[in-house]
Amino acid sequence: QPIVKLGDSYVFELGVFTKHILIAPYDSEVIDRFRDRLAGYSVNKKTIKVPVDWDVDVELIQDLVAATSQ
C-alpha cells in the first residue's frame, strides 16, 4: 500500500480495496481541520473513504499531505 514518508516520519497512506479507497493521514487532527472540504465523503475518525472511481482531487491530497507533515 502506498505510504508517503518525509524524512523519518510517515505522513500519509492509501489503501485500495474492491469498492473503495481509504485515505489515511497519519495525524487524525488533519481530518478535523479539513472536515468542510471532506463533505460528501465517508469520514471516520482516522480515515476518509472514497469510491474506486473517484475523480482524484489532487489539490486535496496535496493539502492533506502538507498539513500532516507540518
N, CA, C and O atoms as a MOPAC input file, in Angstrom:
PM7 MOZYME 1SCF
protein

 N      0.83400 1    -1.17400 1     0.00000 1
 C      0.00000 1     0.00000 1     0.00000 1
 C      0.88100 1     1.24000 1     0.00000 1
 O      1.86700 1     1.30700 1     0.73400 1
 N      0.53000 1     2.21200 1    -0.81500 1
 C      1.35600 1     3.41400 1    -0.89200 1
 C      1.37300 1     4.19500 1     0.42400 1
 O      0.32900 1     4.45300 1     1.02200 1
 N      2.56300 1     4.56000 1     0.85300 1
 C      2.75000 1     5.36200 1     2.05900 1
 C      3.71200 1     6.49600 1     1.70900 1
 O      4.75000 1     6.27900 1     1.08300 1
 N      3.34800 1     7.70400 1     2.12300 1
 C      4.22400 1     8.85700 1     1.91600 1
 C      5.04500 1     9.05200 1     3.18300 1
 O      4.50600 1     9.11000 1     4.28900 1
 N      6.35200 1     9.15100 1     3.00200 1
 C      7.26200 1     9.35100 1     4.11700 1
 C      8.10700 1    10.58500 1     3.83000 1
 O      8.69600 1    10.70200 1     2.75500 1
 N      8.16600 1    11.49700 1     4.77900 1
 C      9.01100 1    12.67300 1     4.67300 1
 C     10.03700 1    12.60500 1     5.78800 1
 O      9.69200 1    12.64700 1     6.96900 1
 N     11.30200 1    12.49800 1     5.40300 1
 C     12.34300 1    12.32400 1     6.41300 1
 C     12.13900 1    11.00100 1     7.11600 1
 O     12.04600 1     9.95800 1     6.46900 1
 N     12.06800 1    11.03400 1     8.43600 1
 C     11.85200 1     9.82600 1     9.23100 1
 C     10.39000 1     9.60200 1     9.59200 1
 O     10.06500 1     8.64700 1    10.29700 1
 N      9.50500 1    10.47400 1     9.11400 1
 C      8.10000 1    10.41200 1     9.52600 1
 C      7.19000 1     9.94600 1     8.39800 1
 O      7.28800 1    10.42000 1     7.26600 1
 N      6.30800 1     9.01200 1     8.72300 1
 C      5.24900 1     8.62600 1     7.80000 1
 C      4.14200 1     9.65400 1     7.95100 1
 O      3.77500 1    10.01600 1     9.06800 1
 N      3.60200 1    10.13100 1     6.81600 1
 C      2.60800 1    11.19200 1     6.90400 1
 C      1.27500 1    10.84600 1     6.26000 1
 O      0.27500 1    11.50800 1     6.53600 1
 N      1.23200 1     9.82800 1     5.41000 1
 C      0.02000 1     9.60300 1     4.63000 1
 C      0.02400 1     8.19700 1     4.05800 1
 O      1.07000 1     7.69000 1     3.65200 1
 N     -1.14600 1     7.56400 1     4.02500 1
 C     -1.25000 1     6.20300 1     3.48700 1
 C     -2.53500 1     6.06300 1     2.69400 1
 O     -3.53900 1     6.70400 1     3.00300 1
 N     -2.49700 1     5.22000 1     1.67100 1
 C     -3.67700 1     4.87800 1     0.88700 1
 C     -3.88700 1     3.37600 1     0.94000 1
 O     -2.93100 1     2.60200 1     0.89900 1
 N     -5.13700 1     2.97500 1     1.03000 1
 C     -5.48700 1     1.56800 1     0.95000 1
 C     -6.51900 1     1.39200 1    -0.14600 1
 O     -7.56800 1     2.03500 1    -0.10100 1
 N     -6.25700 1     0.54300 1    -1.12900 1
 C     -7.16100 1     0.34400 1    -2.24900 1
 C     -7.84900 1    -1.00500 1    -2.09500 1
 O     -7.20300 1    -2.04300 1    -1.95700 1
 N     -9.17000 1    -0.96000 1    -2.12300 1
 C     -9.98100 1    -2.15900 1    -1.94200 1
 C    -10.91400 1    -2.31900 1    -3.14600 1
 O    -10.88200 1    -1.50100 1    -4.06500 1
 N    -11.72500 1    -3.34300 1    -3.14700 1
 C    -12.58700 1    -3.62600 1    -4.29300 1
 C    -13.55800 1    -2.49100 1    -4.60000 1
 O    -13.72300 1    -2.12000 1    -5.76200 1
 N    -14.19800 1    -1.93700 1    -3.58100 1
 C    -15.24800 1    -0.94000 1    -3.80600 1
 C    -14.90500 1     0.46200 1    -3.32100 1
 O    -15.67300 1     1.39700 1    -3.54300 1
 N    -13.77100 1     0.61700 1    -2.66700 1
 C    -13.42300 1     1.94000 1    -2.15600 1
 C    -11.91600 1     2.08600 1    -1.95100 1
 O    -11.15500 1     1.12000 1    -2.00200 1
 N    -11.52500 1     3.33000 1    -1.71900 1
 C    -10.14300 1     3.67600 1    -1.38900 1
 C    -10.17300 1     4.35600 1    -0.03300 1
 O    -10.99400 1     5.24200 1     0.20300 1
 N     -9.28000 1     3.94600 1     0.86100 1
 C     -9.16000 1     4.60600 1     2.15700 1
 C     -7.94700 1     5.52500 1     2.12600 1
 O     -6.84400 1     5.12000 1     1.75900 1
 N     -8.17600 1     6.75100 1     2.51400 1
 C     -7.12000 1     7.75100 1     2.62900 1
 C     -6.88000 1     7.95000 1     4.11200 1
 O     -7.82300 1     8.20100 1     4.86300 1
 N     -5.63300 1     7.84100 1     4.54400 1
 C     -5.34000 1     7.89400 1     5.97200 1
 C     -4.16100 1     8.82500 1     6.27600 1
 O     -3.00300 1     8.41400 1     6.20100 1
 N     -4.46800 1    10.08500 1     6.62000 1
 C     -3.39400 1    10.94200 1     7.11400 1
 C     -2.91000 1    10.39800 1     8.45300 1
 O     -3.71800 1     9.89800 1     9.23600 1
 N     -1.61900 1    10.48300 1     8.73300 1
 C     -1.09100 1     9.93900 1     9.98200 1
 C     -1.36100 1    10.83900 1    11.17800 1
 O     -1.07500 1    10.45400 1    12.31200 1
 N     -1.90100 1    12.01900 1    10.95000 1
 C     -2.30800 1    12.91400 1    12.02400 1
 C     -3.81700 1    13.06400 1    11.91800 1
 O     -4.30300 1    13.79500 1    11.05500 1
 N     -4.56800 1    12.38200 1    12.78200 1
 C     -6.02900 1    12.38400 1    12.67700 1
 C     -6.63000 1    13.77200 1    12.89100 1
 O     -7.77200 1    14.00700 1    12.49600 1
 N     -5.89700 1    14.69200 1    13.50100 1
 C     -6.39800 1    16.05800 1    13.65900 1
 C     -6.53800 1    16.75600 1    12.30900 1
 O     -7.32900 1    17.68800 1    12.17100 1
 N     -5.78200 1    16.31400 1    11.32500 1
 C     -5.87800 1    16.89300 1     9.98300 1
 C     -7.28200 1    16.68300 1     9.43000 1
 O     -7.82400 1    17.57000 1     8.77100 1
 N     -7.86600 1    15.54100 1     9.68400 1
 C     -9.22200 1    15.27800 1     9.21100 1
 C    -10.18000 1    16.31800 1     9.78100 1
 O    -11.03400 1    16.82700 1     9.05500 1
 N    -10.05500 1    16.63900 1    11.05500 1
 C    -10.92300 1    17.66100 1    11.65300 1
 C    -10.71200 1    19.02200 1    11.00400 1
 O    -11.67500 1    19.75300 1    10.77500 1
 N     -9.46900 1    19.36900 1    10.70600 1
 C     -9.18700 1    20.67200 1    10.08900 1
 C     -9.72200 1    20.76200 1     8.66100 1
 O    -10.01300 1    21.85800 1     8.18300 1
 N     -9.85600 1    19.63300 1     7.97900 1
 C    -10.31900 1    19.61800 1     6.59600 1
 C    -11.77600 1    19.15800 1     6.46500 1
 O    -12.24600 1    18.91200 1     5.35400 1
 N    -12.47100 1    19.04400 1     7.55700 1
 C    -13.82000 1    18.46900 1     7.54700 1
 C    -14.74200 1    19.14200 1     6.52700 1
 O    -15.52600 1    18.46000 1     5.86700 1
 N    -14.65900 1    20.46100 1     6.38800 1
 C    -15.52600 1    21.14200 1     5.42000 1
 C    -15.21400 1    20.73000 1     3.98400 1
 O    -16.12600 1    20.61500 1     3.16600 1
 N    -13.94500 1    20.50700 1     3.66800 1
 C    -13.56300 1    20.07700 1     2.31700 1
 C    -13.83500 1    18.59500 1     2.08800 1
 O    -13.80200 1    18.13200 1     0.94800 1
 N    -14.10100 1    17.85100 1     3.14800 1
 C    -14.35000 1    16.41400 1     3.04700 1
 C    -15.83900 1    16.08300 1     3.01600 1
 O    -16.22100 1    14.91300 1     2.99100 1
 N    -16.67800 1    17.12000 1     3.01800 1
 C    -18.12700 1    16.89200 1     2.94800 1
 C    -18.43200 1    16.10100 1     1.67900 1
 O    -17.89400 1    16.39600 1     0.61200 1
 N    -19.27400 1    15.12200 1     1.79600 1
 C    -19.61300 1    14.28000 1     0.65500 1
 C    -18.83900 1    12.97000 1     0.61600 1
 O    -19.20200 1    12.05400 1    -0.12200 1
 N    -17.76900 1    12.87700 1     1.41200 1
 C    -17.02100 1    11.63500 1     1.53000 1
 C    -17.39900 1    10.96100 1     2.84100 1
 O    -17.89300 1    11.61700 1     3.75800 1
 N    -17.17500 1     9.68600 1     2.93300 1
 C    -17.38800 1     8.96000 1     4.18300 1
 C    -16.15400 1     9.17100 1     5.05900 1
 O    -15.07200 1     8.67100 1     4.75100 1
 N    -16.32500 1     9.91300 1     6.14900 1
 C    -15.19900 1    10.27900 1     7.00200 1
 C    -15.34500 1     9.61100 1     8.36000 1
 O    -16.37500 1     9.74100 1     9.02200 1
 N    -14.31100 1     8.90000 1     8.76300 1
 C    -14.25400 1     8.28800 1    10.08400 1
 C    -13.25000 1     9.05500 1    10.93000 1
 O    -12.75900 1    10.10500 1    10.51600 1
 N    -12.94600 1     8.54300 1    12.09400 1
 C    -12.01000 1     9.22700 1    12.99100 1
 C    -10.62100 1     9.37400 1    12.38400 1
 O     -9.97400 1    10.40600 1    12.56300 1
 N    -10.15100 1     8.34300 1    11.66000 1
 C     -8.78400 1     8.36800 1    11.13900 1
 C     -8.67900 1     8.14000 1     9.63700 1
 O     -7.57400 1     8.14400 1     9.09400 1
 N     -9.80800 1     7.94200 1     8.95200 1
 C     -9.75300 1     7.65700 1     7.51900 1
 C    -10.84400 1     8.40200 1     6.75100 1
 O    -11.84900 1     8.84600 1     7.30600 1
 N    -10.59500 1     8.51300 1     5.45900 1
 C    -11.54600 1     9.09000 1     4.52100 1
 C    -11.77700 1     8.02800 1     3.46000 1
 O    -10.82200 1     7.52600 1     2.86700 1
 N    -13.03700 1     7.67900 1     3.21400 1
 C    -13.34900 1     6.63500 1     2.24000 1
 C    -13.94700 1     7.27700 1     0.99000 1
 O    -14.90800 1     8.04300 1     1.06800 1
 N    -13.35800 1     6.95000 1    -0.16700 1
 C    -13.85700 1     7.43900 1    -1.44500 1
 C    -14.08600 1     6.23700 1    -2.35300 1
 O    -13.45600 1     5.19600 1    -2.16600 1
 N    -14.98100 1     6.36400 1    -3.33700 1
 C    -15.21500 1     5.23600 1    -4.25000 1
 C    -14.00600 1     5.00600 1    -5.16100 1
 O    -13.22000 1     5.92400 1    -5.39300 1
 N    -13.85800 1     3.79100 1    -5.67200 1
 C    -12.71300 1     3.48000 1    -6.52700 1
 C    -12.73800 1     4.26900 1    -7.83100 1
 O    -11.69000 1     4.46400 1    -8.44600 1
 N    -13.89700 1     4.72100 1    -8.26000 1
 C    -13.97200 1     5.51200 1    -9.49200 1
 C    -13.91300 1     7.01500 1    -9.21300 1
 O    -14.33300 1     7.83000 1   -10.03400 1
 N    -13.38600 1     7.36100 1    -8.04700 1
 C    -13.26000 1     8.74300 1    -7.61600 1
 C    -12.40200 1     9.53900 1    -8.59300 1
 O    -11.32200 1     9.10000 1    -8.99000 1
 N    -12.89400 1    10.70900 1    -8.97100 1
 C    -12.10500 1    11.64100 1    -9.77000 1
 C    -11.17100 1    12.33900 1    -8.79000 1
 O    -11.58700 1    13.25900 1    -8.08600 1
 N     -9.92800 1    11.91200 1    -8.74000 1
 C     -8.97800 1    12.32200 1    -7.70200 1
 C     -8.87300 1    13.84600 1    -7.59400 1
 O     -8.64000 1    14.54600 1    -8.58000 1
 N     -9.05000 1    14.32700 1    -6.37800 1
 C     -8.88200 1    15.74900 1    -6.06500 1
 C     -7.42300 1    15.93500 1    -5.65100 1
 O     -7.08300 1    15.85800 1    -4.47100 1
 N     -6.57800 1    16.17800 1    -6.63600 1
 C     -5.13500 1    16.25900 1    -6.40300 1
 C     -4.80400 1    17.34200 1    -5.38400 1
 O     -3.95800 1    17.13700 1    -4.51400 1
 N     -5.45500 1    18.47800 1    -5.48300 1
 C     -5.18700 1    19.57400 1    -4.55100 1
 C     -5.52200 1    19.17100 1    -3.11400 1
 O     -4.78400 1    19.50900 1    -2.18800 1
 N     -6.62100 1    18.45700 1    -2.92600 1
 C     -6.99400 1    17.98200 1    -1.59100 1
 C     -5.93400 1    17.02300 1    -1.05100 1
 O     -5.52100 1    17.14500 1     0.10200 1
 N     -5.49600 1    16.07700 1    -1.87100 1
 C     -4.47300 1    15.11500 1    -1.43600 1
 C     -3.18400 1    15.84500 1    -1.06200 1
 O     -2.59500 1    15.57200 1    -0.01600 1
 N     -2.75100 1    16.76100 1    -1.90500 1
 C     -1.53000 1    17.51700 1    -1.62200 1
 C     -1.67400 1    18.31500 1    -0.32300 1
 O     -0.74400 1    18.36800 1     0.48100 1
 N     -2.82800 1    18.93000 1    -0.12200 1
 C     -3.05200 1    19.71200 1     1.09100 1
 C     -3.08300 1    18.83100 1     2.33700 1
 O     -2.56900 1    19.22000 1     3.38600 1
 N     -3.68100 1    17.65100 1     2.22800 1
 C     -3.70400 1    16.72000 1     3.36800 1
 C     -2.28800 1    16.26700 1     3.72300 1
 O     -1.92800 1    16.21700 1     4.89900 1
 N     -1.49300 1    15.94100 1     2.71800 1
 C     -0.11900 1    15.51700 1     2.96900 1
 C      0.67800 1    16.66300 1     3.59700 1
 O      1.39700 1    16.45900 1     4.57500 1
 N      0.55100 1    17.85700 1     3.03800 1
 C      1.28000 1    19.01000 1     3.56700 1
 C      0.88100 1    19.30500 1     5.01600 1
 O      1.73900 1    19.57900 1     5.85400 1
 N     -0.41100 1    19.24800 1     5.30400 1
 C     -0.88500 1    19.53300 1     6.66000 1
 C     -0.42200 1    18.47400 1     7.64800 1
 O     -0.12300 1    18.78500 1     8.80100 1
 N     -0.36100 1    17.22900 1     7.20200 1
 C      0.06300 1    16.14500 1     8.08200 1
 C      1.56000 1    16.23000 1     8.37000 1
 O      2.00700 1    15.83100 1     9.44600 1
 N      2.32800 1    16.74200 1     7.42500 1
 C      3.77500 1    16.78100 1     7.60900 1
 C      4.26600 1    17.99200 1     8.39100 1
 O      5.46100 1    18.10900 1     8.66200 1
 N      3.37300 1    18.88100 1     8.74900 1
 C      3.78500 1    20.09300 1     9.49800 1
 C      3.99700 1    19.80000 1    10.94600 1
 O      4.34300 1    20.69700 1    11.71400 1

